[in-house]
Amino acid sequence: MATFLDFEKPLAELQNRIDELRKAADGSDVDIDAEIGPLQAKSDKFLKEAYSKLTPWQKTQVARHPERPHFKHYVAALIEDFMPLGGDRAFADDQAIIGGLGRFRGRRVMVIGHEKGDDTASRLKHNFGMGKPEGYRKAIRLMQLADRFDLPVVTLVDTSGAFPGVQAEERGQAEAIARSTEQCLNLGVPLVAAVLGEGGSGGAVALAAGNVVLMMEHAVYSVISPEGCASILWRTADKAAEAAEAMKVTAQHLKELGVIDRIVPEPLGGAHRDPGMAIQALGDAIAESLNSLDGMSAEKLRQARRGKFLAMGRI
């Protein structure tokens, strides 16, 4: 069954009525098109109107939708001959951050990203996409490997933030994130980053300090979650919607602020309603971004990347 968000309740009711009519008419000669037609038209109209005026908090809900395509779906559709590479060569292999070699539309690339999982078992396996120090150190190792063999790097960001557990802190979480961000900035090969759903805090920036930063239309990107911000400012997570508005977490706000470079359009109703179309759109955006960086020397790539991030926040 499809999962409907809080603001989609009228849509859920309409869809339930349509499903009930179809189920009642299944196997019979009764023509229900005359009854389903108006309901479907009403459903389509509601969807179009609702998604044309989403609030930042509603976009946050869409970005977190459990049926939204994740790293593995993008890799399966866009990357040929994907060969995962595991381990940080020091402690363990973190399943929240996955990376490996493959071919993207004929071009050899290194792909690294967060994987959240899409059911209970896989979410636990991938720690809900919250990377640990060994995950970021694995990312550093893979970026260094890509630099050595002159391979462009594509990162797919989708995390609520780095794992905040005690053991992660004991193993140097902050240092690992800082080193990963530093490695992004020091790369002598093109780095294209894409925010798929959530881009949370340093856990996202550690993979997203790229020459080009793409963002899906209904993704969010922020230094802290709206709930976390509300808990700090108002001592309650109930004001998360107000926090999301104030934080400018949406792709549209961040494009205006110069934090991201391009917004990738999603199908009507979000990427989860037509994953294939969303994945194709991001693939086209990545290809265009990589083409725009062709021919740039290692030093020019570094200068452009560093200049881009140092300029943020200047008035």
N, C-alpha and C positions, 0 to 999 in steps of 0.2 A: 504494500500500500504506500502511496505517496505521502510524504511528510509535509504538512502545511504549517507555516509560521503563524504567530499570533495575529498579525495584521491581515492574514489571508483566510480568516475564518469564514467570511461570506463565500469565498471561492470554494472552500472545502465543502460547505453545505450544498452549493450548486453541483459540485462534482459528485457528491454522494447521491444526490437525486438522479443525476444522469446514469450513474452506475446501477442504481436500483432499477431504473426503467429498463436498462439493457439486460440486466439479470432476469427480470420478470418476463421479458420478451424472448429470451434465449430459447431456441428450439421451437418457437411457435411462428405462425404466419402473421402475427400482428405487426402492423407497420407503426413504428414509434418515432419515425423521423420527424413528423409534424410536432411532436411533443419535445423531442430532444433538441431540435433546431434552435428554438428561442432560448432554451436554457444554455446551450453552448455559446450562442451569441452574447448572452448576458455575462457568461463566464469570461469570454475573451475580452469583452469591454472592461470588466472589472480589473482583469490582469493588466491590461494596457494602462488604465488610469492609475492603478496602484503603483506600478513600477515607473511611472513617469514623474512621480513626486515622492520618492522614498526619502525618509529622514535619515540622518547619519546612523541613528540607532537601528533603524530597520535595515539599512545596508549592512550593519554589523551582523544582524541576524542572518541575512542572506549569505554573507561571507562564511558563516559558520554552519551553513546547512549541511546536514549529514550526508546528503546525496550529491553534494558538489564534487566534481572530479578532482582527484588528488594527483600527487606526483606520479604514481605508478600508471595512472590512466594516460597522462600526457606522454610519458616515456613510451608506453606501449604503442601509442598512435603516431608519435613523431620521430622516435629514434629507432633506427634499424641496427641490428646486431649489437644490442646493448649488452655490455659486459660489466657487471657490478664489481667494484673493488672495495674490499672491506678492511677494517682495522686501522688503528692509529699508530701501530707498531710500538705501542708503549703500554696500553692497559687493556682495551677491549674494542669490540666492534659495536658502535651505537646504531641501533636500527631506526632511530628517529631521523637521522640524516643519512641519506643514501647517495651514492655517487658511482660513476663508472664511465667507460668509454663507449662510443657508438657513432653512428653516422646520422646526421641531420640533413636530409635532402641532398645527399651526396657529399656532404662536408664532414670530415672527422671532427668530433667535439668531445669535450669532457662535460658531463652533465652532473650537477650536484643539487640536492634539494631536500626539503622536509617531507616526510610521509606521515600522515596522521592515522591512516587506517580507516576502514569503512564498516567494520562490525566490531563487536566486543573483543573478540580474540585478537584481531589485527591492531586495534587501538591500544590494547595492552602491550602487544609485541613492539609497537612503534612508539610507545610512551606518549601517545596523543600528539606526536610531532614535536615534542619538547626535547631539544637536544641536550646532551650532557657534554662535559669537557672532551671526552674521547670522540664525540661526533664532530665537534668543531676542529679538533686536531686531525681527524681523518680528512675533513674538507681542506685543511691547509696542505696536507700531504698530496691530495689529488690536484689542487691548484698548482703546486710546485711541479708535479709531474707534467701537467698540461703546459706549463711554461717551458719546461725542458724540451718538450717535443713539439713546441710551437702549435698547440691546439687551442682554438677558442674555447672559452668556458661559458656555459649556460647554467644559471642557477634558478631554481624554481622555489620560491619562498612561500611557506604556508605553515605558520606556527603562532601560537598564542604567546610564545616567549620561550626562552631557554629554561630548562628544568631547574626549579629553585630548591631542590632537596639538599639536605645537609651533606650527603656524600658527594654531590656534585660540587658544592662549595669547597669541601675538603680537597678535592682533586683539581681545584683551580679554575672554576667556571669563568670568573671574570677575566682572568688572564687568557684563557683559551678563546673567548669571544673577541678580546682586543687583538690577539695575534691573528685571528681569522680575518678581522676587518683590515688589519695592516696588510695581510697577504693579498686581499682583494685590491688594495690601493697600489701594491707593488708589482702586480702582474704586468708582464711585458707582452701579453696577448690580449685580444678583445675579451671583455666580460660583459655579457648581457644578462641582466637580472629581471625576473618577472614575479610580481606578487600575485599569487593565484587566489588566495582567500584572505587569511589573516597574515599581517606582517607585524608581529609583536616585538617591540623593544629591541635590545641588542641582539637577541637571538635571531632576529630577522636581518638586521643591518650587517651582521657578521658574514652573510652570504649575498648581500644586496648592494654593496658599494661598487657598482658597475659603471662602465662607460655609458650604458643606456639602461635606464630603469623603466620597465613596463609595469602596468598595473591593470588587472581586470576591472571592468566597469563597476562591479559591485563588491570589489575587495576593499579592505580597510588596512591602514598602515599607521602605526602610532607608537609612541614611546612607552605606553602602558595601556592596559585594557580599560575601556570605559568604566567597568565595575571597580577596578583597582583605583582609578583616578577618583571616582565618587567616594570610595571608602576613605581616601586620604583627605579629600576636601570637605566632605559632608558627614563623614563617619557612618555612611550607609551606602550600600550598593544599589539602593532603590532609585538613586538619582543618576543611574548610568546613562539614561537617555540625554539628560542635560549635559553630562560630561562629554558624551560623544559629539554633541553639537559644538561645544566650546573647543574641543581638541582638534577639529578639522581633520577627521580621520579618513574621509572619503577620497576616492581617486580624483574627483572633480576639484575639491579643495586643494589637494596636494599638487595637482597640475598647475593651478594658479600660483601656488607658492614656489614652484620650481623644484620641488622635492622629487618628482618623477618626470619622465620625459614624454610618455605617451599612454593614453588610455585605450585598452583593447575592448571593443564592444562585445557584449554578451547577448545571447538570444533573449527574446522577451520572456520575462519571468525568471531570469537568472541562468547561470551555466548549468545548473542541475536539471533544467527542463530540456536541454538539448546539448549534452556534453560534447557530441561530435562537432557541432558547429562552433562551440566555444574553443575547443582544442585546435580546430583548423584556423580560427582567427588568431589565436596566440602564435601558432606556427608561422603564419604569414608575417606577423609583427616581428618575431625573432629573426626570420630570414632577412627581412628588410633592414633590421638593425645591424646584423652581422655584415651585410653587404656594404652598409654605410661606413663600416670600420675597416674594410679591406684596404690594404696598402699602407696603413699607418704604421710607422716605426714603433718599436717598443717604448722609446722615450716619449714620443708624442702621445701614445696611449696612456702612459703613466701621468704625464702632465695634464692631459685633458680630464682624466678621472679625478685627480687630486684637486684641480682647479674647480671642477664641478661641485665637489663637496665642500670645499673651503668657502665657496661663494654663497652657500646657503645661509640665510639669516641676515645677510648684509642689507643695509638700507641705504 
